[in-house]
Amino acid sequence: MGTTPSHRRLRSGGLAALKTLLDLPEETRAGWEIVLFEQRRSVGGVWLPDPPGAPTGPPELPETPLYPLLHVNTPHPTMTYPNFTFPPGTALFPGWAALQQYHEDFAVHYNLTPYIRLNHTVVSANWHSHPPEGDWHVEVHTHLGGAEDEYVLRRTFDHLIVANGHNHFPCVPAWNGTEEWLANTPLGRPQREILHSIYYREPQKYAGQNVVIVGAGASGRDIALQVSPLARVAYQSISDDKDTTPGARVIRKPRISHFTPDAIVFADGTTLSDIDTVLLGTGYENRVPFLSAPHASTLHTDPAPTVNSSTARALTNNLHYIFPLHKHIFSLAPELPPTALAFVGLPVLIANCPSDNAQGMLIAHALANASLLPPREDMLAELLAREDSLRGRGYDPYLIGHRLLDGDTEAQDYQDALVEFLKKRGVLPDDGKKYVEPWRRTARPASMLLARAWKRVEALGEQSRWLEGVQTEDEWADLMARMADWQREWEEEHGEAAVALDFHVE
């Protein structure tokens, strides 16, 4: 595969991957056709709200899990693409609308929109091998408005970059007895419900109800904070190693064991018989439908596979972990050339925009010159070593999946390693600096402290004073450092519990 092909077609996913492809020198991508198919009406991913009038209840899956009270859970400067800040005056922990606008602004600023096809759903992508290479046969359905605007598009591409996100396919635990419990609503009470957080929108719906909130992740904690003040009684069902949500008015319960027609039975044998609604903050399954059966055969989806990264002949997905992949990006399945298929955004517990950008840079340069990547056997050996390292630390890599651990350290080191690899290969200048700036490494672990600080700033009405004149990355970094020091000094005297948060921060 040459570095300057006469014609190369790329189906790109994600704004970061698109930008990094377009950042390549024009002579490198001469003859390339690059297109990004976006299923929704605009960019922004989960930050783009439901379309007007769209159903948000079962059995249909909503387009987004976004709820109106959603705020970011880390300071926005730590979430940005490099060298592209939020507008001056943006609250340090803004609501969802600022995030959606940020992604739209990014696409416009870097002139990405001519390459984006909105309202285009990729239905299937099948690899056709004709050695030494091959191509993707991709089927796309358009939905531009009226029935006359709907049609099927079939295209071939040399490379496929997948960036379809994490938060679309709910993980719903299978408990015995749920149907009987749901069918046995007591007289005079609201119809019983078991609802995943993807359908959650307004806490007012649960006013006066008895509610069980399952989970202690970001969604479970947000729901606990929002619903518990309005509910008659709110319980939070969590595992023994988790804490209930700070600031939420909840009663702790262990994991749910099963349901009877009259009650919810918990792992410790206790029961609750007066519950109206069970809200599930139980996360999402990692699915890529257009690569999987019945639409395609590239990605074998099996919740309990009998293969692992060293034995899999096809790319495999156990709903937690897609394997084997190099650096969470390139397929190492023997049936595909390593640069035929790449993923952007699989890592979890990481700042997505800077991480996606680092991944995009590696992808762009590898597509321009596949010889940049190590031999497949070396990449596989590196993957197996990482999995062994996780086992040595007490983790099952096939359950941990693409989560990056050790607080924020592994996430930052991961991004640095991607860019450092390109510097060592000579395709990026070695400026002697890490990709992740020191201020990002400092600010993300301080998210809780900064959230308490910002809450106090809002209570004092001092937002304008703090935000005045702050525009550049360095100025945002300085603001966060000053605010963290200000809050630490205050908490030394008053204690951190004096500031209550009404949204969850990770």
C-alpha positions in Angstrom: 0.0 0.0 0.0 1.8 3.1 -1.2 1.9 6.4 0.6 0.6 8.4 -2.4 -2.1 6.3 -4.0 -3.7 7.5 -7.2 -7.2 7.0 -5.6 -8.1 6.0 -2.1 -11.5 6.1 -0.5 -12.0 6.5 3.3 -15.1 6.3 5.3 -14.3 8.4 8.4 -16.0 8.4 11.8 -15.6 11.2 14.3 -14.6 14.8 13.9 -11.1 14.3 15.3 -10.3 11.6 12.8 -11.7 13.7 10.0 -9.6 16.7 11.0 -6.4 14.8 11.4 -6.9 13.2 8.0 -7.4 16.7 6.5 -4.3 17.9 8.4 -2.1 15.7 6.3 -0.1 17.5 3.6 -2.2 17.8 0.4 0.4 15.9 -1.6 0.0 13.0 0.9 -3.7 12.7 0.5 -3.8 13.6 -3.2 -6.5 11.5 -4.8 -8.1 10.6 -1.5 -11.9 10.7 -1.2 -12.9 11.2 2.5 -16.5 11.1 3.7 -18.0 11.0 7.2 -21.4 9.5 7.5 -23.3 10.9 10.5 -26.6 9.2 11.5 -28.1 12.2 13.2 -29.2 15.7 12.1 -26.0 17.4 13.3 -22.7 16.8 15.0 -22.2 16.6 18.7 -22.9 12.9 19.5 -24.6 12.4 22.9 -24.7 16.2 23.4 -27.2 16.6 20.6 -30.7 16.5 22.2 -33.6 14.4 21.0 -35.2 15.7 17.9 -38.5 17.6 18.5 -41.4 15.2 19.0 -39.2 12.1 19.1 -40.3 9.2 21.3 -38.1 8.7 24.3 -39.7 5.6 25.8 -39.5 1.9 25.3 -39.3 -0.1 23.1 -37.7 2.4 20.8 -34.2 3.5 21.6 -33.8 7.3 21.8 -31.1 8.9 19.7 -29.3 10.1 22.8 -29.2 9.5 26.6 -29.1 13.2 27.1 -31.4 14.7 29.8 -32.2 18.4 30.2 -30.3 18.8 33.5 -27.1 17.2 32.3 -23.9 19.0 33.1 -20.3 18.1 32.2 -18.6 16.3 35.0 -15.1 17.6 34.5 -13.9 21.3 33.9 -14.5 22.0 30.2 -10.9 23.1 29.5 -9.8 19.5 30.2 -12.3 18.2 27.7 -11.2 20.2 24.6 -9.5 19.4 21.4 -5.9 20.8 21.5 -5.8 24.5 20.7 -9.5 24.9 20.4 -11.1 26.3 23.6 -14.7 27.0 24.6 -15.9 30.6 24.0 -14.9 33.2 26.6 -17.4 33.4 29.4 -18.3 29.8 29.4 -19.2 28.4 32.8 -16.5 26.1 34.1 -19.0 23.2 34.3 -21.5 24.1 31.6 -24.7 22.3 30.6 -25.1 20.1 27.6 -25.9 22.9 25.1 -22.4 24.4 25.4 -20.9 21.0 24.5 -23.1 20.5 21.5 -22.3 24.0 20.3 -18.6 23.4 20.8 -18.6 20.5 18.5 -20.6 22.4 15.8 -18.1 25.3 16.2 -15.2 22.9 15.8 -16.6 21.4 12.6 -17.2 24.9 11.1 -13.8 26.4 12.3 -11.8 23.6 10.6 -14.1 23.4 7.5 -15.1 19.9 8.1 -18.7 20.2 7.1 -18.2 19.7 3.4 -17.0 16.2 4.2 -19.9 15.3 6.5 -23.1 13.6 5.3 -25.8 14.2 8.0 -28.8 11.9 8.3 -26.9 9.0 6.8 -27.0 5.7 8.7 -24.4 3.1 7.9 -26.4 -0.2 7.9 -23.7 -2.7 6.9 -20.0 -2.7 6.1 -18.5 -5.9 4.7 -14.8 -6.5 3.9 -14.1 -8.1 0.5 -10.6 -9.4 0.3 -8.8 -9.4 -3.0 -5.1 -9.8 -2.1 -2.9 -8.0 -1.4 -5.5 -5.7 -0.2 -9.3 -5.5 -0.4 -12.2 -3.0 0.1 -15.2 -2.3 2.2 -18.7 -2.6 0.7 -20.8 -0.2 2.7 -24.6 0.3 2.6 -25.9 3.6 3.8 -29.5 4.6 4.3 -30.4 8.3 4.1 -33.2 9.9 6.0 -33.2 13.6 5.0 -36.8 14.4 5.9 -39.6 13.3 3.6 -40.1 9.8 2.2 -39.0 11.1 -1.2 -35.6 11.9 0.3 -34.9 8.4 1.6 -32.7 6.1 -0.4 -30.1 3.5 -0.2 -26.5 4.3 -1.0 -23.9 1.6 -1.8 -20.3 2.5 -1.9 -16.9 0.9 -1.7 -14.1 2.2 0.5 -10.5 1.2 1.1 -10.4 2.1 4.8 -13.1 2.3 7.5 -12.8 4.4 10.7 -15.5 3.7 13.3 -16.5 6.2 15.9 -20.0 5.3 16.9 -19.8 6.0 20.6 -20.6 4.0 23.8 -24.0 5.1 25.0 -26.7 3.7 22.7 -27.3 0.1 23.6 -28.5 -0.3 27.3 -27.2 -3.0 29.5 -30.3 -4.3 31.3 -29.7 -6.9 34.0 -31.9 -10.1 33.6 -33.6 -10.6 37.0 -36.1 -13.4 37.6 -39.7 -12.2 38.2 -39.6 -8.8 36.6 -42.6 -9.5 34.3 -44.8 -10.7 37.2 -43.8 -7.7 39.3 -44.5 -5.2 36.5 -47.9 -6.8 35.9 -48.9 -6.5 39.6 -49.2 -2.7 40.2 -51.1 -2.1 43.4 -54.4 -0.2 43.2 -54.0 3.6 43.4 -50.3 3.5 42.6 -48.5 4.6 39.4 -47.9 1.8 36.8 -44.8 0.0 37.9 -41.7 0.6 35.7 -38.2 -0.7 35.2 -36.5 1.9 33.1 -32.9 2.3 31.9 -31.2 5.7 32.2 -31.2 6.1 28.4 -34.9 6.9 28.8 -34.5 9.2 31.8 -35.4 12.8 31.1 -37.1 14.8 33.9 -37.0 14.1 37.7 -40.5 15.6 38.1 -42.0 12.4 36.6 -41.0 10.6 39.8 -42.3 13.1 42.3 -44.1 11.4 45.2 -43.0 7.9 44.1 -41.0 5.2 45.8 -38.0 4.7 43.6 -35.0 2.3 43.5 -32.0 3.7 41.6 -29.6 0.9 40.5 -25.9 1.8 40.1 -23.3 4.2 41.3 -21.8 5.4 38.0 -22.3 8.8 36.5 -25.9 8.3 35.4 -26.9 6.5 38.6 -25.5 9.3 40.7 -27.0 12.1 38.6 -30.4 10.4 38.8 -30.0 10.0 42.6 -29.3 13.7 43.0 -32.1 14.8 40.8 -34.9 12.3 41.8 -34.3 11.8 45.5 -35.5 15.4 46.6 -38.8 14.8 44.8 -39.4 11.1 45.5 -41.4 10.0 48.5 -38.6 7.6 49.3 -35.5 6.9 47.2 -33.2 3.9 47.5 -29.8 3.3 45.8 -29.0 -0.3 45.1 -25.2 -0.7 44.8 -22.5 -3.3 45.2 -20.7 -3.5 48.6 -17.6 -1.7 47.3 -19.5 1.4 46.2 -20.7 4.4 48.2 -24.1 6.0 47.9 -24.2 9.3 46.0 -22.9 12.2 48.2 -25.7 14.8 48.7 -28.5 12.5 47.5 -31.3 11.7 49.9 -31.2 7.9 49.4 -31.3 4.8 51.5 -28.6 2.3 50.7 -29.6 -1.2 49.5 -27.4 -4.0 48.2 -27.7 -5.6 44.8 -31.1 -6.8 43.6 -31.5 -10.6 43.7 -34.8 -11.1 42.0 -38.4 -9.9 41.9 -41.7 -11.5 43.1 -45.1 -10.4 42.1 -45.3 -8.2 45.2 -41.7 -7.2 46.1 -38.1 -6.6 45.1 -35.8 -9.0 46.9 -32.2 -7.9 47.6 -29.0 -9.9 47.9 -29.2 -9.7 51.7 -32.7 -11.2 51.8 -34.4 -7.9 52.6 -37.4 -6.9 50.5 -39.3 -3.7 49.4 -42.9 -4.1 48.5 -44.0 -0.5 47.9 -41.7 0.5 44.9 -43.2 2.2 42.0 -40.2 2.6 39.7 -36.7 1.0 39.3 -34.3 3.3 37.4 -31.3 1.5 36.0 -27.9 3.3 35.8 -26.4 0.0 34.6 -24.3 1.2 31.7 -24.2 0.2 28.1 -23.2 -2.7 25.9 -20.5 -2.0 23.3 -22.1 -2.9 20.0 -21.3 -2.0 16.4 -24.4 -3.2 14.4 -23.1 -2.4 10.9 -20.1 -4.7 11.4 -22.0 -7.5 13.1 -24.6 -10.1 12.2 -27.1 -10.0 10.7 -25.8 -7.1 8.7 -22.1 -8.0 8.4 -19.6 -10.7 9.4 -16.6 -8.5 10.3 -17.2 -8.3 14.0 -18.3 -11.5 15.8 -20.5 -10.6 18.7 -20.6 -13.1 21.5 -21.2 -12.3 25.2 -19.3 -15.5 26.2 -16.7 -16.1 23.5 -14.5 -19.2 23.6 -11.6 -17.3 21.9 -9.2 -14.7 23.1 -6.8 -12.2 21.5 -4.3 -14.8 20.7 -6.7 -17.4 19.2 -9.4 -15.3 17.6 -9.4 -15.6 13.8 -12.1 -12.8 13.5 -12.5 -9.6 15.3 -14.6 -10.4 18.4 -16.8 -8.4 20.7 -18.0 -9.7 24.1 -20.0 -6.4 24.7 -17.3 -5.1 27.0 -14.2 -5.5 24.8 -13.5 -5.6 21.1 -10.4 -7.7 20.4 -7.8 -8.1 19.2 -7.0 -4.4 18.6 -3.7 -2.6 18.6 -3.8 0.4 21.0 -7.7 0.1 21.1 -7.5 1.3 17.5 -6.4 -1.1 14.7 -7.9 -4.5 14.0 -5.3 -7.3 14.4 -7.7 -10.0 13.1 -5.9 -12.1 10.5 -8.6 -11.6 7.9 -8.0 -7.8 7.7 -4.9 -5.7 6.9 -4.2 -3.7 10.1 -5.1 -0.4 8.5 -8.3 -1.5 6.9 -10.3 -0.9 10.0 -9.7 1.5 12.8 -11.7 2.6 15.9 -11.8 6.0 17.5 -13.2 6.6 21.0 -13.2 3.1 22.5 -11.2 4.0 25.6 -13.3 4.7 28.6 -12.5 7.0 31.7 -10.6 9.4 29.5 -11.1 12.9 28.1 -12.5 12.1 24.7 -11.6 15.1 22.6 -7.9 15.1 23.2 -7.8 11.3 23.1 -9.7 11.1 19.9 -7.3 13.6 18.4 -4.3 11.6 19.4 -5.9 8.4 18.0 -6.8 10.3 14.8 -3.2 11.4 14.3 -1.9 7.9 14.5 -4.7 6.7 12.2 -4.1 9.4 9.6 -0.3 8.8 9.4 -0.8 5.0 9.3 -3.2 5.3 6.4 -0.8 7.4 4.6 2.0 4.9 5.2 1.1 1.5 6.6 4.7 0.6 7.2 4.7 3.0 10.2 3.0 0.3 12.2 5.0 -2.6 13.7 4.5 -6.1 12.2 1.2 -7.7 13.2 2.9 -10.2 15.4 4.7 -7.5 17.4 1.4 -5.5 17.8 -0.3 -8.7 19.0 2.5 -9.4 21.5 2.1 -5.9 22.9 -1.7 -6.4 23.3 -1.2 -9.8 25.1 1.4 -8.2 27.4 -1.1 -5.5 28.4 -3.8 -8.1 29.1 -1.3 -10.1 31.2 -0.4 -6.9 33.1 -4.1 -6.3 33.9 -4.4 -9.9 35.2 -1.3 -9.4 37.3 -3.1 -6.4 38.9 -6.2 -8.5 39.7 -8.3 -7.4 36.7 -9.9 -9.5 33.9 -9.0 -7.7 30.7 -12.1 -9.1 29.0 -14.3 -7.4 31.6 -12.3 -4.3 32.1 -12.5 -3.9 28.3 -11.3 -0.5 27.1 -11.4 1.2 30.5 -8.1 2.9 31.4 -7.4 2.6 35.1 -5.1 4.2 37.7 -7.1 7.3 38.1 -6.2 9.6 35.3 -2.6 8.5 34.9 -3.1 5.7 32.4 -5.4 7.7 30.3 -2.9 10.6 30.0 0.0 8.1 29.4 -2.0 6.4 26.7 -2.4 9.6 24.7 1.3 10.6 25.2 2.4 7.2 24.0 0.4 7.5 20.7 2.0 10.8 19.8 5.4 9.8 21.1 5.3 6.8 18.7 4.8 9.2 15.7 7.7 11.4 16.9 10.0 8.4 17.1 8.9 7.4 13.6 9.8 10.8 12.3 6.4 11.8 11.1 5.9 14.5 13.8 8.6 16.9 14.9 10.1 16.0 18.3 9.5 19.2 20.3 10.6 17.6 23.6 7.1 18.0 25.0 4.5 15.6 26.1 1.2 15.6 24.1 -0.9 16.0 27.3 0.0 19.4 28.8 0.9 19.4 32.5 -2.2 21.5 33.3 -4.5 18.8 31.9 -2.8 16.2 34.2 -3.3 18.5 37.2 -6.8 19.8 36.5 -8.7 16.5 35.7 -7.8 14.8 39.0 -8.9 18.1 40.7 -12.4 17.9 39.1 -14.3 17.4 42.4 -12.4 20.3 44.1 -13.0 22.6 41.1 -16.7 21.6 41.0 -17.0 22.6 44.7 -15.1 25.8 43.9 -17.4 26.6 40.9 -20.5 26.0 43.0 -19.2 28.5 45.5 -18.4 31.0 42.8 -22.0 30.7 41.5 -23.4 31.1 45.1 -21.3 34.3 45.5 -22.4 35.6 42.1 -18.7 36.0 41.1 -18.7 34.1 37.7 -17.9 37.3 35.7 -15.1 38.2 37.9 -13.4 34.9 37.5 -14.1 34.5 33.8 -13.2 38.0 32.7 -10.4 38.1 30.1 -10.0 34.3 30.0 -9.7 33.1 26.4 -6.6 31.0 25.7 -5.6 27.5 27.0 -3.0 29.0 29.2 -5.5 31.5 30.7 -8.0 28.7 31.4 -5.2 26.7 33.0 -4.3 29.6 35.2 -7.9 30.1 36.2 -8.3 26.5 37.3 -5.0 26.6 39.2 -6.0 29.8 41.0 -9.5 28.5 41.7 -8.2 25.2 43.1 -5.9 27.1 45.5 -8.7 29.4 46.5 -11.0 26.5 47.3 -8.4 24.5 49.2 -7.7 27.4 51.4 -11.4 27.9 52.1 -11.9 24.2 52.8 -9.0 24.1 55.3 -11.2 26.3 57.5 -14.7 25.2 56.5 -14.4 21.7 55.2 -15.5 20.4 51.8 -18.9 19.1 52.9 -20.0 22.7 53.3 -20.5 22.9 49.5 -23.2 20.5 48.1 -23.1 19.5 44.5 -26.2 18.9 42.4 -24.5 16.9 39.7 -22.0 14.1 39.7 -18.4 14.6 39.0 -15.9 11.9 38.1 
